[in-house]
């Protein structure tokens, strides 16, 4: 087993801040083998976790085969999630290969999980799940979600948008979709079919409580258990499709029942936290960072919304203060993915169902740049073309076609 070069981290941690091996194991449960559809801990791939007093962490991952094409993806995920734990100064990743017996056990375990896991979702394993979160309401989280979704779809991707803000649903209007969610029978069970919108070569698939009620102004007076159950249905009983690239989840503000429920259902999620430049908002937003990490979710970055306003004469006004996004990113130890200027076109586009990210202007440019960062660095897609399971599927399909 050869060690890879360590991930550089900025500063040494005090012994009191060093995470326990159980914490490392917890975040590794968010690393999913996309080919087998289960996490590396459950599959027995995570071995020999050692946390050193200086904050360095050694992790051994055993692969089904040494030439596994998903090795680079697993490397990124392990380093990103373990490296995001407070107190970790570097991550040293080592590789091994399963024996034939261990490989058979892992494959059997993966098949068992698919058949028996009660909290399995209909989100395909290769899809990247991004939770758009905030510490409080009023920071434009839903606006950020729909514009990022539109910008990603404009790149030719298939993007799901789940409006998990059950009480305050607004995604359908902001994306310009209407109608009601349909139903279809699949594998002996009924599933909802998202409303689709084509954007260039890409596709948006939208699920929201707003597509189930008769009137957009209907007040839903649901308690926590019902809220969780509603989101659970959206994750388990919706036909998202195997071709889904990203699922963006517009989370309700705060750190409550829905957030805990989603973290349990989707342990492989990545979190992007939205704040405004105000320091008061930044302090509240840090609670969302804390909750994500306590739930063993990786925080992929921060977006500062409602940044400075530029008038027609070229003057810039920091109406909501300055520096909140960068301060939150620094405090959390994650990148600031971008700042979105305060621009009337953002609100107007949301009201009209025409996301500003599909148009022109400073805000549109900002959203497209952030979407590019997400694909390229923050939450890159998994390359599945060389996976043995995909190759087997292709071979079977070719044989079926030849026999037809």
Helices and strands as residue ranges (DSSP letters): G 15-17, H 21-28, E 32-33, E 38-39, E 46-51, E 56-63, H 71-83, E 90-97, H 100-116, E 128-133, H 141-153, E 158-163, H 171-175, E 182-186, E 189-193, E 195-199, E 202-207, G 209-211, H 224-236, E 246-250, H 257-265, E 270-276, H 279-294, E 298-307, E 309-310, E 316-317, H 324-332, E 336-341, H 344-352, G 356-358, H 362-373, I 374-378, H 388-403
